[in-house]
Amino acid sequence: MKKLRIDFMFAAALILGGGLAVANDAMTNVPNVYNATPDGPSETWTPLPAGGIECEEHEEINCKAFRNSEGALSDFEKGRAQ
């Protein structure tokens, strides 16, 4: 009975830890689009390519952002896309 209880506690801790890791990852918004026209009249948001995009320092232009499934943008990163 003691062995079974220890195994159950280990399994419960493992499941709880995995659930917390997934929940924490879901709350982190990683940029998935970039401003393809940093010098244009409006921002054109394009999915990030496989190699990624570097952002040169610039205080007024948005370089990268996170676009959710509804199309709303958030978590902007300032800079000029390179």
C-alpha positions in Angstrom: 0.0 0.0 0.0 2.9 2.4 0.8 4.5 1.8 -2.5 1.3 2.4 -4.4 0.8 5.7 -2.5 4.3 6.9 -3.4 3.8 6.1 -7.1 0.5 7.9 -7.1 2.0 11.0 -5.5 4.9 11.0 -8.1 2.4 10.6 -11.0 0.2 13.4 -9.6 3.2 15.7 -9.2 4.4 14.9 -12.8 0.9 15.6 -14.3 0.5 18.9 -12.3 4.0 20.0 -13.3 3.3 19.3 -17.0 0.0 21.2 -16.8 1.7 24.2 -15.3 4.4 24.2 -18.0 1.8 24.1 -20.8 -0.3 26.9 -19.1 2.8 29.1 -18.7 3.8 28.6 -22.3 0.3 29.5 -23.5 0.6 32.9 -21.7 3.8 33.8 -23.4 3.3 35.7 -26.7 6.2 35.2 -29.0 6.3 37.5 -32.1 4.9 35.8 -35.1 4.6 38.7 -37.6 6.8 41.6 -38.7 6.4 45.0 -40.3 7.2 44.3 -44.0 6.9 48.1 -44.9 8.8 50.0 -42.1 9.1 53.1 -44.3 5.7 52.9 -45.9 2.5 54.9 -45.1 1.1 52.0 -43.1 2.3 48.9 -41.4 2.0 45.6 -43.4 2.2 42.7 -41.0 3.7 39.5 -42.6 4.3 36.1 -40.9 7.9 35.8 -39.7 10.0 33.7 -42.1 11.8 30.5 -40.9 15.2 32.3 -40.4 13.6 35.1 -38.4 14.0 38.9 -38.8 16.5 41.2 -37.0 15.3 44.6 -35.8 17.6 47.5 -36.2 17.2 50.1 -33.4 14.4 52.6 -34.0 12.2 54.2 -31.3 9.1 55.0 -33.5 8.6 52.1 -35.8 7.1 48.7 -34.8 9.2 45.8 -36.0 7.7 42.6 -34.7 4.4 41.8 -32.9 2.2 38.9 -31.8 -1.0 38.3 -33.9 -3.6 36.2 -32.2 -6.2 33.9 -34.0 -8.6 36.8 -34.2 -6.1 39.1 -35.9 -5.4 41.4 -33.0 -1.8 42.6 -32.6 0.0 42.9 -29.3 3.4 42.8 -27.6 5.1 45.1 -30.1 8.9 45.2 -30.5 10.3 48.5 -31.7 12.8 48.7 -34.5 13.3 48.6 -38.3 13.0 45.1 -39.8 16.2 43.9 -41.5 
